[in-house]
């Protein structure tokens, strides 16, 4: 059974897994969580509730069904935008190829795939084939919480630029984004919601900067800045 979810800020549905447990790219070579994952929003708030966790747990086994690709295609019949993984990641190469099949068979849907699996060489072929599809935006996530990224990445976290009042903070973020050739997420100007923005799905935008949010992430950034 296909179980889709919809995060409150998002304009579309998503297919997700449990955070961290399915995120092989969330850890460095020493097994420690990378900075961006230490403040993971999908381990806090509503994501801790049993009714939210249950479909993500079930999805980890459901995708292995022979009919899963066909069922996903049918489930997306009326969707025009879709996000893969508002929590979790495509931890399995077999899953990655199945997701590619769904993308290929749903040309009417604009797919956005944020992922850290670009770190592993065995995923490079399927990621490149996804990127080659006109309806797919693959955004390889940077591990940084201070805005660093390189030519592998399609997203990063904008450093914590806090001004004395709301509009000043937004102005600082905009200045930082322009200086670093990053397109900033519009949610900062829309009460944390996407609204009518579809930047994440645009293949014309190389790198998007997401504003750090949540108390857990703020704590991580505070520790990093002092260190």
N, C-alpha and C positions, 0 to 999 in steps of 0.2 A: 504494500500500500504506500503510495507516494504521500509523504508528509512534508508540506512546505510551511514556511514561517514568514512573518512579516515584522521586521523591527519598526518601532514607532516612528523613527525619523525617515524611514525609507519610503520611496514612492512605488515600490514593487515588492514582489515576493522573493523568497530565497530558499535554497536548499542547504541545510547546515548539519554540522556534526559537533560533538563536544569540543570545547576549547582545550588547548594544551595537550590533551590525550591523543589527539589526531594531528598535532602540529609538530612534525619532526623538525621543521625549520625554526622552531621557537627557541631552540637551545644551541649554545655555542659548542666548541670542540671539547670544553670541559664539562659539558652537561648542565651548565647554568643557563637560566632563562636570559635571553637577550633583553636589552633595556626596553624595547618597545612592547615586549610580551610580559614584562614584569608588572605593567600597569593595565593588563588586558581587561577591557570593559566586559567581555563575555564571561568573566568569572565573578561578576558582581551583580547587584540589583536583581532584576527579574530573572536573569539567567540562572539563578540559584534555585528557583522554584521547581518543584517536581514536574508540573505540567509543561514547563518550558524545556526542562532537561530530557523528558521522556522521548519526544520525537527525534531528538538529536542522537540519543542512544540507539533507538530503533533503526535510524538511517544507516548506522554503521554496519548493520547486517543486511538491511533491505536492498542496498545497491548491488549486492552480489547475485540477486535473482536474475534468471535468464531474460525475463520480460521487463527488467527495470528501465532500459533505454526506451522501449516502446511506450511504457507507461508514463515516463517523464515527458516524452514528446506530446502525448495526449493531454497531460496535465497543463502544458504550456500553450494550449491551443488559442487562448484568448489573451495571453500575455504579450506585451510589446517591449518591456524591459524586465531584466531578471538579474539578480545578484547571486552568485555562488558564494556560500560560506559567510554569513554574518557572524558565524563562529565556526572554529575548526578549519581544517585544510584538507587537500586531497592527498592524504598520507600514502596512498597506494597507487602504483603505476597503472594497475588494472582499472582502478576507479578513474584515473585521469583520462585513459583512453575512452572509457564509457562516457565521461562528460564531453569529450571531444565529439563523440557520435551524436549526443543530444544537440550540441551546438550546430553541427553540420546539418542535422535534420530539422532544425527550427530557424530557418533564415529570416523569418518574420520577427524574431526576438533579438533585441540587443542584449548581449550577455556581457556582464562584468565579472571578472575573476581576480580577486586579490589573493596573492599566494606568496609563501616563502619557499616553495619547493624548487624554485629556480636555483637554489644552492646545491642541488644534487644533479650530477651530470646525467643520470638515467632519465630525468624528466625533460631534458632539453629538446628532444625531438618532438614530443607531444606538445610542449609549450609553443614551439615555433609553428607547428601546424595550426594550433589554436589562433595564434597571432595572425596567421595568413588568412583567416576567415574574415570577410568584410563586416560581419555582425558581432565580432568579439573584441573586447578590450581586456587584455591580460595586464594586470598591474602587480609587478613584482615589488614586494614591500621591503623598504629599508628597515634595518634593525635599530636605527638611531631614534632618540627622542629630542635631538637638538638640531634636526634639519639636514644631517649629512645624507648624501646619496651619490651614486655614480651611474654610469651609463647602463647598468643592469636594471635599474629600479624605475618603477612607474608611480611610486608614492613614497612619501616620507612624513614624519611628524614635525610640524612647525614648532620651533622652540617656544617656551613659555614667555611671551612678551606681554607683561601685565602693566597696563597704564592705570592712572587714577580713576578714570571713568570709562564706561563701556565703549564709546565711539573712539576714544584714543587708542584702546587696545586693538580694535579692528584696523585702525589706521597703521599702527606699528606692524601688524601682521601683513598687511598689504604691501608696505614698504619692504619688509624682509623678503616676501615672495618675489617681488619684482627684481630685487637685487640679485637673488639667487636663481632667477629664471624658473620659478615654480609657479604654477597656477594654484591659488589658494582655494580651499573648499568653501563654498558659499554658505554652508550651514551656520557659520559664525554670525552671519547677518540675518539669519532666519530662525532664530530661537532654537538652534540645534537641529533643524530639519532640512531636508533636501529641497522641499518646495518644488518649483518647476525646473530646478537645475538638473542637468544630465551630464555634467563634466566627466564623471567617472566612466561613463560609457563611450566617451569620445576618443576615437583613435587619433585625432588631431592634437591631443594634449599629451605631452610626453610624461611630465611629472606633476602630480597633484600633492599639495601639502595639506595635511589634515591637522586642525587645531587640537592640541592636547586637551582632553576633557576627562572629568571624573576625579574624585579625590584620590583614588589609588594611583592614577597616572601622575597627578600633581606631586604626590609624595615621592615617586620615582624620580621625577625631574628635579625636585628639590635636593634629593640626595646626590644625584649626578652633578648638579651645578656646584655643590659644596665640595665634591670630591675632586 
